[in-house]
Amino acid sequence: MAYLRWVPGDPAWEAGGLVLVTLAACLSLASLLTLGRWFGVRPALRGLATTGPYRLVRHPIYLAYLLADIGYNLQEWNVATLLPVMAGWMSLLYRIRAEERILSRHADWPNYVASVRYRLVPGLW
């Protein structure tokens, strides 16, 4: 992280980055409000959110992280950020699989998976 202070970034598309970061913040807030008391740091079977952003993808908070990362990098691109961002995305993939193993124990999980096909990116995965 100290390296990032020594090597300034170059703006790629500041306005587009700001739009993505704002969209990500709104998606994250809507997802957290939908989860309410079910939100937790550690994966656990607290309930199954199927409304709000959870109608579009199964992990909208992680989609918000992804959008924010892209937005921040568009605002100030630095090759040194590539490794930490990629590591963060790999950890998200691991966490999605871990959460879905736990959520699969919920009685409504098969119906939810059938109706919301995509985990993270609509139309892709």
C-alpha positions as CSV (number, residue, x, y, z in Angstrom):
1,M,0.0,0.0,0.0
2,A,2.9,2.3,0.6
3,Y,3.9,1.9,-3.0
4,L,0.5,3.4,-4.1
5,R,1.5,6.6,-2.3
6,W,4.8,6.8,-4.2
7,V,3.4,6.1,-7.7
8,P,0.6,8.4,-8.7
9,G,-2.2,7.0,-10.8
10,D,-3.4,8.2,-14.1
11,P,-7.0,9.0,-14.7
12,A,-8.6,6.8,-17.3
13,W,-12.2,8.0,-17.3
14,E,-13.0,9.9,-14.1
15,A,-16.7,10.7,-14.9
16,G,-17.4,7.0,-15.7
17,G,-15.6,5.9,-12.6
18,L,-17.6,8.2,-10.5
19,V,-20.8,6.9,-12.0
20,L,-19.8,3.3,-11.2
21,V,-18.8,4.1,-7.7
22,T,-22.1,5.9,-7.1
23,L,-24.0,3.0,-8.6
24,A,-22.1,0.6,-6.5
25,A,-22.8,2.5,-3.3
26,C,-26.5,2.6,-4.1
27,L,-26.6,-1.1,-4.9
28,S,-24.7,-1.9,-1.7
29,L,-27.1,0.2,0.4
30,A,-30.2,-1.3,-1.2
31,S,-28.8,-4.8,-0.6
32,L,-28.0,-4.1,3.0
33,L,-31.4,-2.6,3.6
34,T,-33.0,-5.7,2.0
35,L,-30.9,-8.0,4.2
36,G,-31.7,-6.1,7.4
37,R,-30.9,-8.2,10.4
38,W,-29.8,-11.1,8.3
39,F,-26.6,-9.3,7.4
40,G,-23.5,-10.8,9.0
41,V,-19.8,-10.9,8.4
42,R,-19.5,-14.6,8.6
43,P,-21.5,-16.9,6.3
44,A,-24.5,-18.4,8.2
45,L,-28.0,-19.5,7.5
46,R,-29.9,-16.5,8.8
47,G,-32.5,-16.4,6.1
48,L,-32.9,-16.1,2.4
49,A,-33.3,-12.7,0.8
50,T,-35.3,-12.9,-2.4
51,T,-36.5,-9.3,-2.9
52,G,-34.9,-6.1,-3.9
53,P,-31.5,-6.5,-5.7
54,Y,-31.6,-10.2,-4.7
55,R,-34.2,-10.7,-7.5
56,L,-31.5,-9.9,-10.1
57,V,-28.4,-11.6,-8.8
58,R,-27.8,-13.8,-5.8
59,H,-24.9,-11.7,-4.4
60,P,-25.6,-8.0,-5.2
61,I,-23.3,-6.7,-2.5
62,Y,-20.4,-8.5,-4.1
63,L,-21.5,-7.1,-7.5
64,A,-21.3,-3.6,-5.8
65,Y,-17.7,-4.4,-4.7
66,L,-16.8,-5.3,-8.2
67,L,-18.4,-2.2,-9.7
68,A,-16.7,0.0,-7.1
69,D,-13.3,-1.5,-7.8
70,I,-13.7,-0.8,-11.5
71,G,-14.9,2.7,-10.8
72,Y,-12.1,3.5,-8.5
73,N,-9.6,2.3,-11.0
74,L,-11.1,4.3,-13.8
75,Q,-10.8,7.4,-11.6
76,E,-7.1,6.8,-10.9
77,W,-5.5,3.9,-12.7
78,N,-2.3,2.5,-11.2
79,V,-0.8,-0.9,-12.3
80,A,0.1,-1.5,-8.6
81,T,-3.6,-1.7,-7.8
82,L,-4.1,-4.6,-10.2
83,L,-2.7,-7.3,-7.9
84,P,-4.7,-6.4,-4.8
85,V,-7.9,-6.0,-6.8
86,M,-7.5,-9.4,-8.5
87,A,-6.8,-11.0,-5.1
88,G,-10.0,-9.4,-3.7
89,W,-12.0,-10.7,-6.6
90,M,-10.6,-14.2,-6.1
91,S,-11.6,-14.0,-2.5
92,L,-15.1,-13.0,-3.5
93,L,-15.4,-16.1,-5.7
94,Y,-14.3,-18.2,-2.8
95,R,-16.8,-16.5,-0.5
96,I,-19.7,-16.9,-2.9
97,R,-19.1,-20.6,-3.1
98,A,-18.8,-20.9,0.7
99,E,-22.0,-18.9,1.2
100,E,-23.9,-20.9,-1.3
101,R,-22.9,-24.2,0.4
102,I,-24.5,-22.9,3.5
103,L,-27.5,-21.3,1.9
104,S,-28.2,-24.5,0.0
105,R,-29.5,-25.9,3.3
106,H,-32.5,-23.5,3.2
107,A,-35.7,-25.1,2.0
108,D,-36.4,-22.4,-0.6
109,W,-32.9,-22.4,-2.0
110,P,-33.7,-24.7,-5.1
111,N,-36.6,-22.4,-6.1
112,Y,-34.5,-19.3,-5.6
113,V,-31.6,-20.6,-7.7
114,A,-34.1,-21.6,-10.4
115,S,-35.6,-18.1,-10.5
116,V,-32.3,-16.1,-10.0
117,R,-29.8,-17.9,-12.3
118,Y,-26.9,-15.6,-11.9
119,R,-24.6,-15.4,-8.9
120,L,-22.8,-12.1,-9.6
121,V,-23.0,-10.7,-13.1
122,P,-26.4,-10.8,-14.8
123,G,-26.2,-12.7,-18.1
124,L,-22.7,-14.0,-17.3
125,W,-22.3,-15.8,-14.0
